[in-house]
Amino acid sequence: MDNHQFFSQQLMAWFAKNHRPLPWKGEKDPYKIWLSEIILQQTRVEQGLPYYQRFVSRYPTIQHLADAPEDEVLKLWEGLGYYSRAKNLHATARSISNELNGIFPGTYNGIRSLKGVGDYTAAAIASFAFDLPHAVIDGNVYRVLSRFFGIATPTDTSAGKKEFATLAQQLINPARPGDYNQAIMDFGATHCTPRQAKCKSCPMQEKCVACQSGQVATLPVKSKTPERKERFFIYLVADFQGTTWVKKRSEKDIWHNLYEFPLLETDRLTVEHQRTEQLVAEHFFPEGLPEGACISAVSKPYRQTLTHRVVTALFCEITFADDTPAGVFERAPFEHCMPLLKTAMRKNIAVPRLIDWYLQEKVLTLRLI
């Protein structure tokens, strides 16, 4: 028996005893499979599961999702991050509804043509929903194949992607493509893990190159480490009779169409609240704070690490007097903003995770006082 046969047989035998019971496993509705795959992109199963359940409950069919307002979809997605996934999900549902009569494509190329669907997602849907023999390639698959076959070609290069894709396609079981794809992903996620792999109980250890040569910790190989740029935000949180002001973010970035407070971006932040207050006053109110207004608090720093960015934010809270003229809120920094009850912030609109962390902590603080 060659290594290819050994690997496939041992993998399927392992899967028969160890597969994880999840609501989308065994599912044949391509809509629900697609939904689960989009949610699980760059997301752990444990984190994505409740979102999947909420989406299926709120939008049981692709038509229900297509008919939903975008703000509602983004709010339901809140906390998962990478909001472009939710926007693509919604746009694709509308496209399928309007252009394909609500019928999900049944071929690999048709699935691959959908917005937000890459090679991996197309292969997963094609194999799970339509039993088509297309091998999935994700981080788990790279790791398992790299270790077992001793492949040191970097996975983030053109040569590496081609090599792994060819090998994965050779290994897939054409009679059970969905089960095979699920098996190798489950094996990588629960057994051949990035750290503390369970080599001692691995059914493939006798022929695993990494296990036999002590390379488990060094495979797979990546050639690049993404460089992260630092960005620094100061948000203006206004309080006027229980109302605050927010605007929809128009920048074409991962927070596009989410809501945020008026924003000042700086080249650095300082721990000195007095300096932060000075920056806010000079930027937002160059003619001076309105009569009766005062900066009541500056938050601790909130820090979020993204794929290519590290964002650190402060929240500067300004309280306005009850008799502040309405005209104050019709010009900078409140132009293009909308008033919103502070109590509705976390219920009605989707915000970047940094802002959600701040709002959660404010709610907790108020409950403890």
MIGU-133023 format. One record per residue (C-alpha): residue number from 0; residue in one letter; x, y, z. Coordinates in steps of 0.02 Angstrom, whole numbers, plus 50000, padded with zeros to 5 digits. Layout:
N
+-----+--------+-------+-------+-------+
| num | residu |    xx |    yy |    zz |
+-----+--------+-------+-------+-------+
| NUM |      A |     X |     Y |     Z |
...
+-----+--------+-------+-------+-------+
//
This chain:
369
+-----+--------+-------+-------+-------+
| num | residu |    xx |    yy |    zz |
+-----+--------+-------+-------+-------+
|   0 |      M | 50000 | 50000 | 50000 |
|   1 |      D | 50075 | 50168 | 49950 |
|   2 |      N | 50071 | 50322 | 50060 |
|   3 |      H | 49922 | 50398 | 49969 |
|   4 |      Q | 49813 | 50245 | 50000 |
|   5 |      F | 49874 | 50228 | 50180 |
|   6 |      F | 49836 | 50410 | 50217 |
|   7 |      S | 49660 | 50407 | 50143 |
|   8 |      Q | 49612 | 50242 | 50226 |
|   9 |      Q | 49676 | 50291 | 50397 |
|  10 |      L | 49595 | 50462 | 50386 |
|  11 |      M | 49423 | 50391 | 50343 |
|  12 |      A | 49440 | 50259 | 50480 |
|  13 |      W | 49482 | 50397 | 50605 |
|  14 |      F | 49335 | 50501 | 50546 |
|  15 |      A | 49212 | 50357 | 50570 |
|  16 |      K | 49252 | 50358 | 50756 |
|  17 |      N | 49292 | 50540 | 50790 |
|  18 |      H | 49188 | 50657 | 50682 |
|  19 |      R | 49119 | 50809 | 50773 |
|  20 |      P | 48928 | 50823 | 50778 |
|  21 |      L | 48884 | 50996 | 50713 |
|  22 |      P | 48716 | 51058 | 50643 |
|  23 |      W | 48781 | 51086 | 50466 |
|  24 |      K | 48862 | 50915 | 50451 |
|  25 |      G | 48762 | 50800 | 50339 |
|  26 |      E | 48662 | 50951 | 50281 |
|  27 |      K | 48619 | 50950 | 50096 |
|  28 |      D | 48538 | 51121 | 50083 |
|  29 |      P | 48672 | 51224 | 49992 |
|  30 |      Y | 48609 | 51384 | 50073 |
|  31 |      K | 48643 | 51321 | 50249 |
|  32 |      I | 48811 | 51246 | 50199 |
|  33 |      W | 48861 | 51411 | 50116 |
|  34 |      L | 48803 | 51506 | 50271 |
|  35 |      S | 48907 | 51396 | 50387 |
|  36 |      E | 49061 | 51409 | 50277 |
|  37 |      I | 49054 | 51599 | 50267 |
|  38 |      I | 49030 | 51613 | 50456 |
|  39 |      L | 49176 | 51494 | 50490 |
|  40 |      Q | 49299 | 51590 | 50380 |
|  41 |      Q | 49435 | 51650 | 50500 |
|  42 |      T | 49322 | 51600 | 50646 |
|  43 |      R | 49331 | 51456 | 50771 |
|  44 |      V | 49187 | 51332 | 50768 |
|  45 |      E | 49145 | 51370 | 50950 |
|  46 |      Q | 49127 | 51555 | 50911 |
|  47 |      G | 49035 | 51532 | 50745 |
|  48 |      L | 48907 | 51402 | 50802 |
|  49 |      P | 48787 | 51522 | 50893 |
|  50 |      Y | 48794 | 51643 | 50745 |
|  51 |      Y | 48748 | 51503 | 50626 |
|  52 |      Q | 48602 | 51455 | 50736 |
|  53 |      R | 48541 | 51635 | 50747 |
|  54 |      F | 48555 | 51663 | 50559 |
|  55 |      V | 48461 | 51502 | 50518 |
|  56 |      S | 48326 | 51548 | 50643 |
|  57 |      R | 48307 | 51727 | 50580 |
|  58 |      Y | 48332 | 51685 | 50394 |
|  59 |      P | 48279 | 51503 | 50364 |
|  60 |      T | 48294 | 51520 | 50175 |
|  61 |      I | 48401 | 51619 | 50056 |
|  62 |      Q | 48248 | 51724 | 50012 |
|  63 |      H | 48227 | 51777 | 50194 |
|  64 |      L | 48408 | 51834 | 50196 |
|  65 |      A | 48390 | 51925 | 50029 |
|  66 |      D | 48238 | 52020 | 50094 |
|  67 |      A | 48324 | 52079 | 50254 |
|  68 |      P | 48392 | 52257 | 50271 |
|  69 |      E | 48582 | 52265 | 50270 |
|  70 |      D | 48590 | 52354 | 50439 |
|  71 |      E | 48492 | 52209 | 50517 |
|  72 |      V | 48612 | 52080 | 50442 |
|  73 |      L | 48764 | 52177 | 50503 |
|  74 |      K | 48690 | 52191 | 50678 |
|  75 |      L | 48660 | 52003 | 50685 |
|  76 |      W | 48840 | 51978 | 50628 |
|  77 |      E | 48909 | 52096 | 50761 |
|  78 |      G | 49054 | 52021 | 50860 |
|  79 |      L | 49117 | 51905 | 50722 |
|  80 |      G | 49225 | 52037 | 50638 |
|  81 |      Y | 49278 | 52044 | 50455 |
|  82 |      Y | 49111 | 52124 | 50409 |
|  83 |      S | 49146 | 52107 | 50223 |
|  84 |      R | 49091 | 51926 | 50246 |
|  85 |      A | 48918 | 51982 | 50304 |
|  86 |      K | 48904 | 52110 | 50164 |
|  87 |      N | 48953 | 51981 | 50033 |
|  88 |      L | 48832 | 51856 | 50111 |
|  89 |      H | 48689 | 51979 | 50097 |
|  90 |      A | 48736 | 52038 | 49921 |
|  91 |      T | 48751 | 51859 | 49860 |
|  92 |      A | 48582 | 51811 | 49933 |
|  93 |      R | 48503 | 51956 | 49838 |
|  94 |      S | 48596 | 51908 | 49679 |
|  95 |      I | 48537 | 51728 | 49688 |
|  96 |      S | 48360 | 51787 | 49725 |
|  97 |      N | 48354 | 51915 | 49585 |
|  98 |      E | 48462 | 51836 | 49450 |
|  99 |      L | 48449 | 51648 | 49480 |
| 100 |      N | 48267 | 51636 | 49533 |
| 101 |      G | 48321 | 51592 | 49710 |
| 102 |      I | 48409 | 51432 | 49653 |
| 103 |      F | 48584 | 51404 | 49723 |
| 104 |      P | 48713 | 51359 | 49587 |
| 105 |      G | 48746 | 51172 | 49576 |
| 106 |      T | 48918 | 51170 | 49494 |
| 107 |      Y | 49090 | 51214 | 49560 |
| 108 |      N | 49114 | 51355 | 49434 |
| 109 |      G | 48941 | 51423 | 49470 |
| 110 |      I | 48973 | 51423 | 49657 |
| 111 |      R | 49147 | 51496 | 49633 |
| 112 |      S | 49073 | 51644 | 49536 |
| 113 |      L | 48973 | 51701 | 49688 |
| 114 |      K | 49034 | 51857 | 49778 |
| 115 |      G | 49141 | 51816 | 49929 |
| 116 |      V | 49166 | 51634 | 49879 |
| 117 |      G | 49344 | 51574 | 49849 |
| 118 |      D | 49418 | 51407 | 49798 |
| 119 |      Y | 49403 | 51330 | 49970 |
| 120 |      T | 49221 | 51381 | 50001 |
| 121 |      A | 49169 | 51329 | 49825 |
| 122 |      A | 49249 | 51157 | 49849 |
| 123 |      A | 49167 | 51135 | 50019 |
| 124 |      I | 48992 | 51178 | 49956 |
| 125 |      A | 49013 | 51076 | 49797 |
| 126 |      S | 49067 | 50921 | 49893 |
| 127 |      F | 48949 | 50936 | 50042 |
| 128 |      A | 48791 | 50988 | 49950 |
| 129 |      F | 48813 | 50908 | 49779 |
| 130 |      D | 48939 | 50765 | 49807 |
| 131 |      L | 49060 | 50838 | 49680 |
| 132 |      P | 49243 | 50780 | 49697 |
| 133 |      H | 49328 | 50946 | 49735 |
| 134 |      A | 49460 | 50945 | 49874 |
| 135 |      V | 49459 | 51084 | 50003 |
| 136 |      I | 49619 | 51174 | 50049 |
| 137 |      D | 49624 | 51273 | 50212 |
| 138 |      G | 49745 | 51295 | 50356 |
| 139 |      N | 49701 | 51126 | 50429 |
| 140 |      V | 49728 | 51038 | 50263 |
| 141 |      Y | 49895 | 51125 | 50233 |
| 142 |      R | 49954 | 51071 | 50405 |
| 143 |      V | 49900 | 50889 | 50392 |
| 144 |      L | 49970 | 50863 | 50217 |
| 145 |      S | 50130 | 50958 | 50251 |
| 146 |      R | 50168 | 50855 | 50406 |
| 147 |      F | 50119 | 50684 | 50340 |
| 148 |      F | 50206 | 50700 | 50172 |
| 149 |      G | 50350 | 50809 | 50236 |
| 150 |      I | 50317 | 50955 | 50119 |
| 151 |      A | 50422 | 51108 | 50159 |
| 152 |      T | 50363 | 51215 | 50013 |
| 153 |      P | 50291 | 51376 | 50090 |
| 154 |      T | 50101 | 51370 | 50087 |
| 155 |      D | 50086 | 51555 | 50047 |
| 156 |      T | 50180 | 51544 | 49881 |
| 157 |      S | 50111 | 51506 | 49708 |
| 158 |      A | 50217 | 51349 | 49698 |
| 159 |      G | 50157 | 51290 | 49868 |
| 160 |      K | 49973 | 51321 | 49832 |
| 161 |      K | 49987 | 51226 | 49669 |
| 162 |      E | 50080 | 51080 | 49749 |
| 163 |      F | 49957 | 51060 | 49892 |
| 164 |      A | 49804 | 51081 | 49779 |
| 165 |      T | 49868 | 50944 | 49663 |
| 166 |      L | 49904 | 50825 | 49808 |
| 167 |      A | 49737 | 50859 | 49892 |
| 168 |      Q | 49644 | 50822 | 49732 |
| 169 |      Q | 49739 | 50658 | 49710 |
| 170 |      L | 49693 | 50604 | 49886 |
| 171 |      I | 49506 | 50643 | 49887 |
| 172 |      N | 49387 | 50496 | 49890 |
| 173 |      P | 49278 | 50521 | 49733 |
| 174 |      A | 49142 | 50409 | 49805 |
| 175 |      R | 49130 | 50510 | 49967 |
| 176 |      P | 49203 | 50683 | 49932 |
| 177 |      G | 49103 | 50772 | 50066 |
| 178 |      D | 49152 | 50648 | 50202 |
| 179 |      Y | 49334 | 50653 | 50148 |
| 180 |      N | 49341 | 50843 | 50153 |
| 181 |      Q | 49256 | 50847 | 50322 |
| 182 |      A | 49373 | 50713 | 50387 |
| 183 |      I | 49535 | 50802 | 50343 |
| 184 |      M | 49471 | 50968 | 50413 |
| 185 |      D | 49413 | 50886 | 50575 |
| 186 |      F | 49577 | 50792 | 50590 |
| 187 |      G | 49676 | 50952 | 50575 |
| 188 |      A | 49563 | 51048 | 50692 |
| 189 |      T | 49557 | 50920 | 50833 |
| 190 |      H | 49703 | 50799 | 50814 |
| 191 |      C | 49844 | 50867 | 50705 |
| 192 |      T | 49832 | 51037 | 50787 |
| 193 |      P | 49954 | 51184 | 50768 |
| 194 |      R | 50020 | 51157 | 50943 |
| 195 |      Q | 50022 | 51001 | 51050 |
| 196 |      A | 49974 | 50885 | 50908 |
| 197 |      K | 49916 | 50714 | 50969 |
| 198 |      C | 50055 | 50619 | 50883 |
| 199 |      K | 50062 | 50477 | 51010 |
| 200 |      S | 49884 | 50424 | 50971 |
| 201 |      C | 49891 | 50465 | 50786 |
| 202 |      P | 49843 | 50320 | 50670 |
| 203 |      M | 49962 | 50389 | 50538 |
| 204 |      Q | 50118 | 50413 | 50644 |
| 205 |      E | 50216 | 50266 | 50571 |
| 206 |      K | 50218 | 50347 | 50398 |
| 207 |      C | 50207 | 50530 | 50448 |
| 208 |      V | 50368 | 50616 | 50393 |
| 209 |      A | 50353 | 50756 | 50522 |
| 210 |      C | 50321 | 50635 | 50665 |
| 211 |      Q | 50464 | 50520 | 50618 |
| 212 |      S | 50589 | 50660 | 50584 |
| 213 |      G | 50544 | 50779 | 50725 |
| 214 |      Q | 50473 | 50916 | 50612 |
| 215 |      V | 50299 | 50930 | 50686 |
| 216 |      A | 50337 | 51101 | 50761 |
| 217 |      T | 50414 | 51170 | 50600 |
| 218 |      L | 50286 | 51114 | 50470 |
| 219 |      P | 50196 | 51186 | 50377 |
| 220 |      V | 50308 | 51328 | 50319 |
| 221 |      K | 50257 | 51506 | 50278 |
| 222 |      S | 50372 | 51628 | 50189 |
| 223 |      K | 50289 | 51792 | 50241 |
| 224 |      T | 50235 | 51873 | 50402 |
| 225 |      P | 50108 | 52011 | 50371 |
| 226 |      E | 50167 | 52181 | 50431 |
| 227 |      R | 50039 | 52268 | 50540 |
| 228 |      K | 50019 | 52456 | 50535 |
| 229 |      E | 49973 | 52548 | 50696 |
| 230 |      R | 49825 | 52669 | 50693 |
| 231 |      F | 49764 | 52779 | 50835 |
| 232 |      F | 49585 | 52841 | 50857 |
| 233 |      I | 49501 | 52961 | 50976 |
| 234 |      Y | 49311 | 52949 | 50973 |
| 235 |      L | 49198 | 53091 | 51029 |
| 236 |      V | 49054 | 53024 | 51134 |
| 237 |      A | 48926 | 53162 | 51155 |
| 238 |      D | 48792 | 53156 | 51290 |
| 239 |      F | 48645 | 53276 | 51272 |
| 240 |      Q | 48490 | 53228 | 51370 |
| 241 |      G | 48529 | 53042 | 51350 |
| 242 |      T | 48562 | 53059 | 51163 |
| 243 |      T | 48726 | 53035 | 51070 |
| 244 |      W | 48780 | 53057 | 50888 |
| 245 |      V | 48844 | 52925 | 50768 |
| 246 |      K | 48877 | 52912 | 50582 |
| 247 |      K | 48892 | 52771 | 50458 |
| 248 |      R | 49073 | 52742 | 50411 |
| 249 |      S | 49100 | 52777 | 50226 |
| 250 |      E | 49283 | 52729 | 50210 |
| 251 |      K | 49309 | 52574 | 50101 |
| 252 |      D | 49383 | 52466 | 50238 |
| 253 |      I | 49330 | 52320 | 50347 |
| 254 |      W | 49216 | 52436 | 50448 |
| 255 |      H | 49126 | 52506 | 50295 |
| 256 |      N | 48942 | 52541 | 50332 |
| 257 |      L | 48962 | 52512 | 50519 |
| 258 |      Y | 48918 | 52652 | 50639 |
| 259 |      E | 49043 | 52751 | 50741 |
| 260 |      F | 49059 | 52908 | 50845 |
| 261 |      P | 49139 | 53065 | 50771 |
| 262 |      L | 49321 | 53018 | 50748 |
| 263 |      L | 49492 | 53100 | 50762 |
| 264 |      E | 49638 | 52996 | 50698 |
| 265 |      T | 49809 | 53042 | 50766 |
| 266 |      D | 49987 | 52984 | 50741 |
| 267 |      R | 49997 | 52927 | 50922 |
| 268 |      L | 49901 | 52925 | 51086 |
| 269 |      T | 49951 | 52988 | 51256 |
| 270 |      V | 49908 | 52923 | 51428 |
| 271 |      E | 49889 | 53103 | 51488 |
| 272 |      H | 49703 | 53139 | 51489 |
| 273 |      Q | 49735 | 53326 | 51488 |
| 274 |      R | 49827 | 53312 | 51322 |
| 275 |      T | 49687 | 53204 | 51248 |
| 276 |      E | 49557 | 53330 | 51304 |
| 277 |      Q | 49659 | 53469 | 51224 |
| 278 |      L | 49671 | 53375 | 51059 |
| 279 |      V | 49484 | 53342 | 51057 |
| 280 |      A | 49440 | 53522 | 51097 |
| 281 |      E | 49559 | 53592 | 50966 |
| 282 |      H | 49502 | 53473 | 50830 |
| 283 |      F | 49314 | 53465 | 50856 |
| 284 |      F | 49282 | 53636 | 50935 |
| 285 |      P | 49415 | 53758 | 50872 |
| 286 |      E | 49306 | 53906 | 50928 |
| 287 |      G | 49287 | 53832 | 51102 |
| 288 |      L | 49166 | 53713 | 51185 |
| 289 |      P | 48984 | 53770 | 51185 |
| 290 |      E | 48931 | 53855 | 51346 |
| 291 |      G | 48890 | 53728 | 51481 |
| 292 |      A | 48980 | 53585 | 51393 |
| 293 |      C | 49123 | 53493 | 51476 |
| 294 |      I | 49235 | 53344 | 51446 |
| 295 |      S | 49176 | 53225 | 51580 |
| 296 |      A | 49288 | 53073 | 51552 |
| 297 |      V | 49422 | 52994 | 51445 |
| 298 |      S | 49418 | 52805 | 51433 |
| 299 |      K | 49559 | 52683 | 51451 |
| 300 |      P | 49640 | 52629 | 51285 |
| 301 |      Y | 49551 | 52491 | 51188 |
| 302 |      R | 49660 | 52391 | 51069 |
| 303 |      Q | 49608 | 52277 | 50926 |
| 304 |      T | 49727 | 52174 | 50820 |
| 305 |      L | 49672 | 52146 | 50640 |
| 306 |      T | 49757 | 52055 | 50497 |
| 307 |      H | 49855 | 52205 | 50436 |
| 308 |      R | 49816 | 52335 | 50569 |
| 309 |      V | 49826 | 52364 | 50755 |
| 310 |      V | 49700 | 52495 | 50808 |
| 311 |      T | 49706 | 52581 | 50978 |
| 312 |      A | 49562 | 52694 | 51028 |
| 313 |      L | 49514 | 52814 | 51167 |
| 314 |      F | 49337 | 52875 | 51198 |
| 315 |      C | 49320 | 53055 | 51252 |
| 316 |      E | 49151 | 53088 | 51334 |
| 317 |      I | 49076 | 53263 | 51323 |
| 318 |      T | 48920 | 53312 | 51419 |
| 319 |      F | 48814 | 53454 | 51350 |
| 320 |      A | 48700 | 53564 | 51454 |
| 321 |      D | 48514 | 53533 | 51440 |
| 322 |      D | 48486 | 53706 | 51367 |
| 323 |      T | 48617 | 53687 | 51229 |
| 324 |      P | 48543 | 53764 | 51069 |
| 325 |      A | 48492 | 53637 | 50937 |
| 326 |      G | 48602 | 53724 | 50810 |
| 327 |      V | 48758 | 53660 | 50898 |
| 328 |      F | 48717 | 53485 | 50839 |
| 329 |      E | 48689 | 53537 | 50658 |
| 330 |      R | 48871 | 53581 | 50623 |
| 331 |      A | 49042 | 53502 | 50649 |
| 332 |      P | 49078 | 53381 | 50725 |
| 333 |      F | 48897 | 53320 | 50714 |
| 334 |      E | 48862 | 53354 | 50530 |
| 335 |      H | 48825 | 53194 | 50433 |
| 336 |      C | 48785 | 53112 | 50601 |
| 337 |      M | 48619 | 53053 | 50669 |
| 338 |      P | 48557 | 53068 | 50848 |
| 339 |      L | 48526 | 52906 | 50941 |
| 340 |      L | 48472 | 52865 | 51117 |
| 341 |      K | 48623 | 52799 | 51211 |
| 342 |      T | 48520 | 52655 | 51276 |
| 343 |      A | 48488 | 52600 | 51096 |
| 344 |      M | 48671 | 52597 | 51042 |
| 345 |      R | 48700 | 52412 | 51072 |
| 346 |      K | 48527 | 52357 | 51016 |
| 347 |      N | 48493 | 52439 | 50850 |
| 348 |      I | 48654 | 52467 | 50752 |
| 349 |      A | 48812 | 52372 | 50709 |
| 350 |      V | 48975 | 52449 | 50768 |
| 351 |      P | 49160 | 52401 | 50758 |
| 352 |      R | 49214 | 52283 | 50895 |
| 353 |      L | 49318 | 52418 | 50981 |
| 354 |      I | 49162 | 52523 | 51006 |
| 355 |      D | 49061 | 52372 | 51062 |
| 356 |      W | 49193 | 52333 | 51196 |
| 357 |      Y | 49181 | 52512 | 51259 |
| 358 |      L | 48990 | 52507 | 51262 |
| 359 |      Q | 48989 | 52339 | 51352 |
| 360 |      E | 49105 | 52406 | 51486 |
| 361 |      K | 48999 | 52563 | 51507 |
| 362 |      V | 48844 | 52457 | 51534 |
| 363 |      L | 48935 | 52348 | 51661 |
| 364 |      T | 49001 | 52501 | 51753 |
| 365 |      L | 48828 | 52578 | 51765 |
| 366 |      R | 48758 | 52416 | 51835 |
| 367 |      L | 48891 | 52410 | 51969 |
| 368 |      I | 48867 | 52589 | 52027 |
+-----+--------+-------+-------+-------+
//
